[in-house]
């Protein structure tokens, strides 16, 4: 059992390190990409529910760039129909964001799940080893 425990622990640590490297690399890429966002004044066209989600709303906005009217979606409810709001986007992109930090948050939302396999394996293993070590201790009376 000890060899299996050490192998599992080593694999979990290796996987966790790889997941951390991927997470940090992606986070750095997203930070760099957020620098290319531009603040744009946009007109609210309407608010609708996110497809397939009951408590999620997105605001449909339109803005003009290079004599073209672009329609974009911004997560959340922002203003009433016809209101002018500021969004952050890449000109011509179909998505807008409240701020550069909202872009980073939405881009990185699923990456913490990379660490879930490590937690699902290492925690039960540590609990099992703790229980085994307690059961092998001599009882003192």
CORCOR-V276645 format. One record per run of one state. SS is the DSSP state (A for helix, B for strand, O for the rest). FROM is the first residue (numbers start at 1). LEN is the number of residues. If there is no record, write none. Layout:
ss/from/len
SS/FROM/LEN
SS/FROM/LEN
This chain:
ss/from/len
O/1/1
A/2/33
O/35/3
B/38/12
O/50/7
B/57/9
O/66/2
B/68/8
O/76/8
B/84/6
O/90/5
B/95/3
O/98/2
A/100/8
O/108/3
A/111/26
O/137/5
